């Protein structure tokens, strides 16, 4: 049995993600318009490569996935409050967590996106954020809205607010000055993630 792993989100691995993601074109289209998901995938993979990350557990079950890429791939981003995103940044558009029992999956997905964006030479990572009131539930913060992330959660990674419209923000993480804590390769990202979130070892009883 192998350990948890992350793989690139492509037309092939998309089939492993929740059904709601298979035909979703919200980010790939503009208001009142539609888009052909298959043609979009073909263009994205030709111009950019894998357009996100899928997180698998040790048994091969998907725990979560994240979509990201150059902002030009996601026309909807130009219409959102606090937008548009910057042309020099990789844009994280959405993430889907399968269950609430693995809260570290979101952190893992962001670490993978940061490493991948740095490997590709991006200057920054951007995403849309929301300022939740204090005490809001984890369910509301991470499972209700799949396309916007808690601003305080992003701040822990070093994101800074570029623009604000009401409670919605465009957040940016500069990558050029980051110390390479993770080297960017997905296997190394997972090693760092597993070390960071591994439970503390159980104390050994005296006499053993």
N, C-alpha and C positions, 0 to 999 in steps of 0.2 A: 504494500500500500504506500503510495506517495503522499507527500504533504500537500497543504493548500497551494494553489498556484493561480497566477493571473495570466490571461491570454489576451491578444488583441481582439477588439470587436470588429468583426468583418461580416460579410454576407453569410458566411458559413457559421461562425460562432453565434450570430444573431439568433439562429434557430434554437440555441440552448437557453436563451433568455426568456422571461415571462412573455406570454402571448401578446400582451398589450403593446409590447415594443416592436413586434414583427412588422406591422404595417403602419405604425405611427409616423406621420409626416408633419407634425406640428412645427418643428424647428426647420424643416426642409422647405416650407411653403410660407407664403405671406397671407395675411388676412383675406378671406374671400377667394382664395385661389387654392389649387391643388398641385400635387407633384407626384411623379412616378418614383416610388421608393427604389425599385430595382435600378432604374437609370441613375438615380442619385448615388446609390451605393457604388455602381460601376465608375462613375466620375470621381467620387471621393477616394476610392482605392487606387485609381490611376494617378490622380494628382497628389494624394497625400499618404495613402497606405491605410493601415488599421485606424479606424476613427473612434477609438475608445478602448475600454478594457472590460473583460469579464472575469469575475472572481469565482473560482471553484474551490470547494472544500476537498478534504482528503479522499472522499468517496466519489468525486466528480460531479457533485450537485452544485448548481449555481447559487451563490449567496447574494450576489449583487452584480450590477453592471453600471458603467458610466460611459456617456457619449461626449466626445470632444473633438476639436479640429479647428482649422482656420475659420474665422468669423464669416468669411465669404461663403462658406458651405451652408450657413444657417441664416437664410433671409429673415426669419422671424425676429432675430436678435435686433435688427435695426428698428423695429417697431415698438420694442418694450420700453417702459418707463426707465429712465436713467441711461438708456442706450444712446447711440450705438456703441458696440465694443470697438476696441482699437485694432487697426489693421495689422499691427506687429505682434499680436498676442494669439495664443491658442485659447479658444473659448470652450469652457466646460458648460454644456447645455443642460444636462440632466443626469440623474442617477436613480437607479431603482434598487431598493433593498428588499429582499425576499421576505425577511422576517425581522422581528425586533430583538430576538435573543442574541444577536451578534452585532452590537453597536460599533465594534471596531472595524467593520467592513467599510463604512464610509471613509474613515481615516485611511484605510488601506488603499481604497480607490483613488483618493486624492494624492497620496504618496506616489502611486504608480503614474498618475497623470503628470505630476511635477517632474518625475524622472524622465518620462517619455518626451515631454515638451523640451526639456533641457537637451536631451539627446538629439532632437531634431533642430536645435539651434534657435528656438523661439526666444524672444526677449522677455516674454511675460506670459502668465496664465491669468485669464480673466473669467469671471462668472457673475451671475446676478445673485444678489443677497437680499435678505429680508430681516428687518429689525423686529424680532419677536419680543413680546412683553416678558418681563421676568417671571419665572415659574411656569412657562409654557411646557406642555408635556413633550416627551421624546417622540411620541407618536405624531403629534402635530408638526414638530420641527423637522422630522426626517422621513415620514411615511406619507403624509397627506400631500405635500407639495413636492413633486418629483423634479421640478425644473428651476427651483430657487432654493438657496441654502442659508442657514442661520448666519447672520453677520458675525456674531461672536465666535462661532465655530470656525469660520474662515479666518478671523483675526488670529486665532491660535497658530495658524500656518504662516502668518505674516502678510496676509492680504490687507490692502489699504483701500479705503473708499475713494473712487475717482469721481463719482457723480451720484446724486441722490434725488429721488422723486417720491415724496411721501415716505413710506416705510421701505421702499425698494431702492436698492443701491447697485451700482456696478463696481465690483471689487477687483483689484489687480494685485498680483504677486509678481514682483520683479525677479527674474531668474538670473540675470547676469552676475549679480553679486552674491548669489547663494553659495555657501560652503557645500561642496558635494557630499552631503551626508549619505545620500543614496546615489549610486553611480548611474542610475537611469535604466540599467538592464532589468527586465522584469523579474528575473530570478533573484537578483541582488536586492531589489525592492522588497520582495517577499521575505527574504531573510531578515532584513531590517524590521519589517512589520511584525514578523513572528517573534523576534527578540523583544520588540517594544511592548507587545501586548500579551506575552506569555505570562501565565500565572506564576506567582512566586512558588518556589519549591516547598513541599511539605516538610515540616521539621522532622528530623529522625528521632524517634523515641530513645531515651537513654538505654544503654545496654545492647543496642543493635549494631 
